[in-house]
Amino acid sequence: MNKKPLRKKRKIITIKNCYFCDEKKLPHFMDSEILSRFLTERGKIIGRSRNGLCAKHQRRVTTAIKHARHLALLPFLVRV
């Protein structure tokens, strides 16, 4: 039996400094321009491993984005 060697997954290297810890402020749903940094071009929330936020601020960013979506400050979905 010939087995193919497994490929190693590429790691996404990101900055590990939390934006909100460095700025010493909390994510707020009215700051739509700051929250849009943590969304993809399709409108999905970027995961913690890619955007470099700490766990506490990732949870708060997620709830702030969801709150801003309900108030129509951010889109639920971006159509191409």
N, CA, C and O atoms as CSV, one atom per row, in Angstrom:
chain,resi,resn,atom,element,x,y,z
A,1,MET,N,N,0.823,-1.180,0.000
A,1,MET,CA,C,0.000,0.000,0.000
A,1,MET,C,C,0.871,1.249,0.000
A,1,MET,O,O,1.792,1.395,0.804
A,2,ASN,N,N,0.553,2.130,-0.914
A,2,ASN,CA,C,1.269,3.400,-0.974
A,2,ASN,C,C,0.444,4.479,-0.280
A,2,ASN,O,O,-0.679,4.786,-0.680
A,3,LYS,N,N,1.030,5.037,0.760
A,3,LYS,CA,C,0.340,6.120,1.464
A,3,LYS,C,C,0.958,7.440,1.064
A,3,LYS,O,O,2.178,7.578,0.978
A,4,LYS,N,N,0.091,8.409,0.821
A,4,LYS,CA,C,0.581,9.737,0.488
A,4,LYS,C,C,0.989,10.453,1.773
A,4,LYS,O,O,0.324,10.314,2.799
A,5,PRO,N,N,2.060,11.203,1.722
A,5,PRO,CA,C,2.442,11.958,2.928
A,5,PRO,C,C,1.432,13.074,3.196
A,5,PRO,O,O,0.940,13.724,2.274
A,6,LEU,N,N,1.141,13.276,4.460
A,6,LEU,CA,C,0.189,14.307,4.832
A,6,LEU,C,C,0.835,15.682,4.712
A,6,LEU,O,O,2.003,15.867,5.054
A,7,ARG,N,N,0.068,16.623,4.229
A,7,ARG,CA,C,0.561,17.989,4.117
A,7,ARG,C,C,0.354,18.718,5.438
A,7,ARG,O,O,-0.652,18.528,6.122
A,8,LYS,N,N,1.306,19.538,5.772
A,8,LYS,CA,C,1.159,20.333,6.985
A,8,LYS,C,C,0.284,21.539,6.673
A,8,LYS,O,O,0.392,22.143,5.606
A,9,LYS,N,N,-0.584,21.880,7.622
A,9,LYS,CA,C,-1.439,23.039,7.446
A,9,LYS,C,C,-0.618,24.305,7.643
A,9,LYS,O,O,0.278,24.361,8.486
A,10,ARG,N,N,-0.940,25.310,6.856
A,10,ARG,CA,C,-0.273,26.596,7.008
A,10,ARG,C,C,-0.885,27.335,8.180
A,10,ARG,O,O,-2.105,27.370,8.342
A,11,LYS,N,N,-0.037,27.916,8.982
A,11,LYS,CA,C,-0.524,28.714,10.094
A,11,LYS,C,C,-0.662,30.154,9.647
A,11,LYS,O,O,0.190,30.679,8.931
A,12,ILE,N,N,-1.733,30.782,10.072
A,12,ILE,CA,C,-1.939,32.186,9.777
A,12,ILE,C,C,-1.267,32.981,10.884
A,12,ILE,O,O,-1.676,32.920,12.043
A,13,ILE,N,N,-0.244,33.720,10.520
A,13,ILE,CA,C,0.494,34.486,11.510
A,13,ILE,C,C,-0.135,35.866,11.614
A,13,ILE,O,O,-0.240,36.586,10.621
A,14,THR,N,N,-0.549,36.230,12.814
A,14,THR,CA,C,-1.178,37.523,13.037
A,14,THR,C,C,-0.511,38.226,14.203
A,14,THR,O,O,0.263,37.630,14.952
A,15,ILE,N,N,-0.818,39.477,14.339
A,15,ILE,CA,C,-0.337,40.249,15.471
A,15,ILE,C,C,-1.093,39.773,16.706
A,15,ILE,O,O,-2.320,39.675,16.689
A,16,LYS,N,N,-0.371,39.482,17.760
A,16,LYS,CA,C,-1.011,38.934,18.949
A,16,LYS,C,C,-1.376,40.002,19.978
A,16,LYS,O,O,-1.788,39.674,21.091
A,17,ASN,N,N,-1.229,41.269,19.616
A,17,ASN,CA,C,-1.629,42.319,20.530
A,17,ASN,C,C,-3.088,42.663,20.297
A,17,ASN,O,O,-3.505,42.906,19.165
A,18,CYS,N,N,-3.845,42.681,21.353
A,18,CYS,CA,C,-5.263,43.004,21.264
A,18,CYS,C,C,-5.417,44.504,21.016
A,18,CYS,O,O,-4.823,45.319,21.722
A,19,TYR,N,N,-6.211,44.861,20.018
A,19,TYR,CA,C,-6.426,46.262,19.668
A,19,TYR,C,C,-7.042,47.032,20.832
A,19,TYR,O,O,-6.616,48.148,21.131
A,20,PHE,N,N,-8.030,46.452,21.483
A,20,PHE,CA,C,-8.748,47.149,22.556
A,20,PHE,C,C,-7.936,47.225,23.845
A,20,PHE,O,O,-8.093,48.176,24.610
A,21,CYS,N,N,-7.073,46.247,24.101
A,21,CYS,CA,C,-6.193,46.325,25.266
A,21,CYS,C,C,-5.145,47.416,25.061
A,21,CYS,O,O,-4.809,48.138,25.999
A,22,ASP,N,N,-4.630,47.537,23.845
A,22,ASP,CA,C,-3.635,48.557,23.552
A,22,ASP,C,C,-4.230,49.959,23.625
A,22,ASP,O,O,-3.591,50.876,24.139
A,23,GLU,N,N,-5.450,50.132,23.117
A,23,GLU,CA,C,-6.107,51.444,23.110
A,23,GLU,C,C,-6.780,51.776,24.444
A,23,GLU,O,O,-7.190,52.913,24.676
A,24,LYS,N,N,-6.888,50.765,25.318
A,24,LYS,CA,C,-7.539,50.912,26.623
A,24,LYS,C,C,-8.982,51.424,26.508
A,24,LYS,O,O,-9.390,52.356,27.201
A,25,LYS,N,N,-9.735,50.781,25.609
A,25,LYS,CA,C,-11.154,51.092,25.497
A,25,LYS,C,C,-11.923,49.817,25.179
A,25,LYS,O,O,-11.329,48.790,24.850
A,26,LEU,N,N,-13.228,49.888,25.279
A,26,LEU,CA,C,-14.085,48.733,25.060
A,26,LEU,C,C,-14.812,48.870,23.732
A,26,LEU,O,O,-15.096,49.986,23.297
A,27,PRO,N,N,-15.117,47.751,23.080
A,27,PRO,CA,C,-15.900,47.823,21.842
A,27,PRO,C,C,-17.323,48.276,22.131
A,27,PRO,O,O,-17.959,47.803,23.073
A,28,HIS,N,N,-17.815,49.196,21.312
A,28,HIS,CA,C,-19.167,49.716,21.477
A,28,HIS,C,C,-19.881,49.614,20.147
A,28,HIS,O,O,-19.260,49.778,19.097
A,29,PHE,N,N,-21.179,49.345,20.174
A,29,PHE,CA,C,-21.912,49.101,18.938
A,29,PHE,C,C,-22.033,50.339,18.058
A,29,PHE,O,O,-22.298,50.208,16.863
A,30,MET,N,N,-21.850,51.529,18.608
A,30,MET,CA,C,-21.934,52.745,17.796
A,30,MET,C,C,-20.670,53.009,16.989
A,30,MET,O,O,-20.709,53.787,16.036
A,31,ASP,N,N,-19.552,52.385,17.342
A,31,ASP,CA,C,-18.295,52.551,16.610
A,31,ASP,C,C,-18.257,51.593,15.421
A,31,ASP,O,O,-17.494,50.627,15.410
A,32,SER,N,N,-19.084,51.873,14.430
A,32,SER,CA,C,-19.211,50.931,13.311
A,32,SER,C,C,-17.944,50.866,12.466
A,32,SER,O,O,-17.664,49.824,11.875
A,33,GLU,N,N,-17.168,51.950,12.391
A,33,GLU,CA,C,-15.945,51.903,11.586
A,33,GLU,C,C,-14.890,51.025,12.236
A,33,GLU,O,O,-14.126,50.358,11.537
A,34,ILE,N,N,-14.834,51.014,13.571
A,34,ILE,CA,C,-13.890,50.138,14.265
A,34,ILE,C,C,-14.361,48.690,14.181
A,34,ILE,O,O,-13.556,47.784,13.963
A,35,LEU,N,N,-15.660,48.472,14.352
A,35,LEU,CA,C,-16.194,47.109,14.291
A,35,LEU,C,C,-16.077,46.512,12.889
A,35,LEU,O,O,-15.954,45.296,12.745
A,36,SER,N,N,-16.112,47.343,11.872
A,36,SER,CA,C,-16.009,46.816,10.514
A,36,SER,C,C,-14.614,46.267,10.224
A,36,SER,O,O,-14.438,45.515,9.265
A,37,ARG,N,N,-13.622,46.628,11.034
A,37,ARG,CA,C,-12.283,46.041,10.892
A,37,ARG,C,C,-12.291,44.551,11.209
A,37,ARG,O,O,-11.432,43.812,10.729
A,38,PHE,N,N,-13.241,44.111,12.003
A,38,PHE,CA,C,-13.306,42.725,12.445
A,38,PHE,C,C,-14.338,41.919,11.657
A,38,PHE,O,O,-14.766,40.852,12.097
A,39,LEU,N,N,-14.735,42.431,10.489
A,39,LEU,CA,C,-15.630,41.734,9.577
A,39,LEU,C,C,-14.908,41.472,8.261
A,39,LEU,O,O,-14.036,42.243,7.860
A,40,THR,N,N,-15.273,40.381,7.591
A,40,THR,CA,C,-14.730,40.130,6.261
A,40,THR,C,C,-15.481,40.991,5.257
A,40,THR,O,O,-16.448,41.668,5.605
A,41,GLU,N,N,-15.027,40.959,4.005
A,41,GLU,CA,C,-15.720,41.734,2.976
A,41,GLU,C,C,-17.108,41.186,2.697
A,41,GLU,O,O,-17.940,41.879,2.111
A,42,ARG,N,N,-17.368,39.956,3.107
A,42,ARG,CA,C,-18.695,39.360,2.958
A,42,ARG,C,C,-19.592,39.625,4.163
A,42,ARG,O,O,-20.780,39.305,4.125
A,43,GLY,N,N,-19.046,40.205,5.231
A,43,GLY,CA,C,-19.843,40.545,6.401
A,43,GLY,C,C,-19.765,39.539,7.527
A,43,GLY,O,O,-20.531,39.635,8.486
A,44,LYS,N,N,-18.855,38.568,7.441
A,44,LYS,CA,C,-18.716,37.581,8.510
A,44,LYS,C,C,-17.762,38.079,9.576
A,44,LYS,O,O,-16.842,38.844,9.286
A,45,ILE,N,N,-17.980,37.647,10.809
A,45,ILE,CA,C,-17.122,38.032,11.913
A,45,ILE,C,C,-15.836,37.204,11.832
A,45,ILE,O,O,-15.877,35.979,11.718
A,46,ILE,N,N,-14.695,37.899,11.892
A,46,ILE,CA,C,-13.395,37.221,11.816
A,46,ILE,C,C,-13.092,36.580,13.160
A,46,ILE,O,O,-13.333,37.176,14.210
A,47,GLY,N,N,-12.565,35.370,13.125
A,47,GLY,CA,C,-12.258,34.632,14.341
A,47,GLY,C,C,-11.084,35.212,15.104
A,47,GLY,O,O,-10.302,35.999,14.570
A,48,ARG,N,N,-10.976,34.820,16.329
A,48,ARG,CA,C,-9.963,35.341,17.234
A,48,ARG,C,C,-8.549,34.999,16.795
A,48,ARG,O,O,-7.623,35.780,17.019
A,49,SER,N,N,-8.375,33.851,16.177
A,49,SER,CA,C,-7.037,33.444,15.759
A,49,SER,C,C,-6.516,34.299,14.610
A,49,SER,O,O,-5.305,34.371,14.403
A,50,ARG,N,N,-7.395,34.943,13.866
A,50,ARG,CA,C,-6.973,35.765,12.738
A,50,ARG,C,C,-6.880,37.242,13.066
A,50,ARG,O,O,-6.050,37.943,12.487
A,51,ASN,N,N,-7.710,37.739,13.982
A,51,ASN,CA,C,-7.683,39.180,14.214
A,51,ASN,C,C,-6.856,39.582,15.425
A,51,ASN,O,O,-6.625,40.774,15.628
A,52,GLY,N,N,-6.401,38.634,16.237
A,52,GLY,CA,C,-5.471,38.937,17.309
A,52,GLY,C,C,-6.083,39.521,18.563
A,52,GLY,O,O,-5.356,40.065,19.395
A,53,LEU,N,N,-7.391,39.431,18.732
A,53,LEU,CA,C,-8.025,39.939,19.945
A,53,LEU,C,C,-7.895,38.930,21.077
A,53,LEU,O,O,-7.738,37.731,20.846
A,54,CYS,N,N,-7.962,39.439,22.309
A,54,CYS,CA,C,-8.002,38.531,23.450
A,54,CYS,C,C,-9.424,37.973,23.564
A,54,CYS,O,O,-10.340,38.475,22.913
A,55,ALA,N,N,-9.606,36.954,24.375
A,55,ALA,CA,C,-10.900,36.272,24.467
A,55,ALA,C,C,-11.991,37.196,24.991
A,55,ALA,O,O,-13.125,37.162,24.512
A,56,LYS,N,N,-11.654,38.010,25.963
A,56,LYS,CA,C,-12.629,38.933,26.560
A,56,LYS,C,C,-13.152,39.921,25.513
A,56,LYS,O,O,-14.358,40.141,25.410
A,57,HIS,N,N,-12.251,40.508,24.747
A,57,HIS,CA,C,-12.675,41.500,23.777
A,57,HIS,C,C,-13.295,40.879,22.538
A,57,HIS,O,O,-14.112,41.519,21.877
A,58,GLN,N,N,-12.926,39.643,22.208
A,58,GLN,CA,C,-13.577,38.967,21.081
A,58,GLN,C,C,-15.048,38.723,21.393
A,58,GLN,O,O,-15.903,38.892,20.524
A,59,ARG,N,N,-15.347,38.327,22.630
A,59,ARG,CA,C,-16.743,38.136,23.020
A,59,ARG,C,C,-17.511,39.445,22.945
A,59,ARG,O,O,-18.647,39.474,22.471
A,60,ARG,N,N,-16.899,40.528,23.410
A,60,ARG,CA,C,-17.576,41.824,23.399
A,60,ARG,C,C,-17.728,42.373,21.985
A,60,ARG,O,O,-18.728,43.022,21.677
A,61,VAL,N,N,-16.747,42.120,21.127
A,61,VAL,CA,C,-16.851,42.557,19.734
A,61,VAL,C,C,-17.996,41.826,19.048
A,61,VAL,O,O,-18.758,42.429,18.293
A,62,THR,N,N,-18.115,40.543,19.306
A,62,THR,CA,C,-19.178,39.750,18.695
A,62,THR,C,C,-20.550,40.269,19.087
A,62,THR,O,O,-21.422,40.422,18.231
A,63,THR,N,N,-20.755,40.543,20.374
A,63,THR,CA,C,-22.061,41.049,20.797
A,63,THR,C,C,-22.296,42.471,20.289
A,63,THR,O,O,-23.430,42.833,19.976
A,64,ALA,N,N,-21.243,43.276,20.205
A,64,ALA,CA,C,-21.390,44.635,19.687
A,64,ALA,C,C,-21.743,44.625,18.203
A,64,ALA,O,O,-22.559,45.430,17.753
A,65,ILE,N,N,-21.130,43.715,17.440
A,65,ILE,CA,C,-21.454,43.606,16.016
A,65,ILE,C,C,-22.901,43.157,15.835
A,65,ILE,O,O,-23.621,43.689,14.989
A,66,LYS,N,N,-23.320,42.185,16.626
A,66,LYS,CA,C,-24.699,41.703,16.519
A,66,LYS,C,C,-25.697,42.783,16.906
A,66,LYS,O,O,-26.757,42.902,16.291
A,67,HIS,N,N,-25.368,43.563,17.913
A,67,HIS,CA,C,-26.227,44.667,18.333
A,67,HIS,C,C,-26.289,45.728,17.233
A,67,HIS,O,O,-27.361,46.256,16.937
A,68,ALA,N,N,-25.137,46.042,16.626
A,68,ALA,CA,C,-25.094,47.040,15.560
A,68,ALA,C,C,-25.851,46.567,14.320
A,68,ALA,O,O,-26.425,47.381,13.597
A,69,ARG,N,N,-25.854,45.272,14.074
A,69,ARG,CA,C,-26.616,44.746,12.935
A,69,ARG,C,C,-28.113,44.927,13.139
A,69,ARG,O,O,-28.835,45.253,12.197
A,70,HIS,N,N,-28.579,44.717,14.360
A,70,HIS,CA,C,-30.008,44.874,14.632
A,70,HIS,C,C,-30.441,46.328,14.553
A,70,HIS,O,O,-31.602,46.616,14.263
A,71,LEU,N,N,-29.525,47.237,14.805
A,71,LEU,CA,C,-29.829,48.657,14.700
A,71,LEU,C,C,-29.528,49.208,13.305
A,71,LEU,O,O,-29.619,50.415,13.085
A,72,ALA,N,N,-29.176,48.344,12.377
A,72,ALA,CA,C,-28.887,48.673,10.981
A,72,ALA,C,C,-27.674,49.578,10.829
A,72,ALA,O,O,-27.606,50.360,9.881
A,73,LEU,N,N,-26.718,49.488,11.746
A,73,LEU,CA,C,-25.469,50.226,11.606
A,73,LEU,C,C,-24.453,49.430,10.802
A,73,LEU,O,O,-23.576,50.004,10.157
A,74,LEU,N,N,-24.572,48.108,10.843
A,74,LEU,CA,C,-23.726,47.205,10.053
A,74,LEU,C,C,-24.644,46.252,9.290
A,74,LEU,O,O,-25.731,45.924,9.767
A,75,PRO,N,N,-24.217,45.807,8.114
A,75,PRO,CA,C,-25.072,44.905,7.342
A,75,PRO,C,C,-25.020,43.467,7.854
A,75,PRO,O,O,-23.994,43.007,8.355
A,76,PHE,N,N,-26.144,42.770,7.720
A,76,PHE,CA,C,-26.158,41.348,8.051
A,76,PHE,C,C,-25.397,40.561,6.986
A,76,PHE,O,O,-24.709,39.586,7.286
A,77,LEU,N,N,-25.534,41.005,5.743
A,77,LEU,CA,C,-24.919,40.279,4.647
A,77,LEU,C,C,-24.636,41.256,3.525
A,77,LEU,O,O,-25.427,42.161,3.261
A,78,VAL,N,N,-23.499,41.069,2.864
A,78,VAL,CA,C,-23.105,41.938,1.772
A,78,VAL,C,C,-23.271,41.167,0.484
A,78,VAL,O,O,-22.653,40.119,0.298
A,79,ARG,N,N,-24.095,41.673,-0.401
A,79,ARG,CA,C,-24.321,40.991,-1.679
A,79,ARG,C,C,-23.361,41.529,-2.718
A,79,ARG,O,O,-23.082,42.726,-2.786
A,80,VAL,N,N,-22.866,40.607,-3.521
A,80,VAL,CA,C,-21.888,40.992,-4.545
A,80,VAL,C,C,-22.570,41.229,-5.854
A,80,VAL,O,O,-21.913,41.563,-6.840
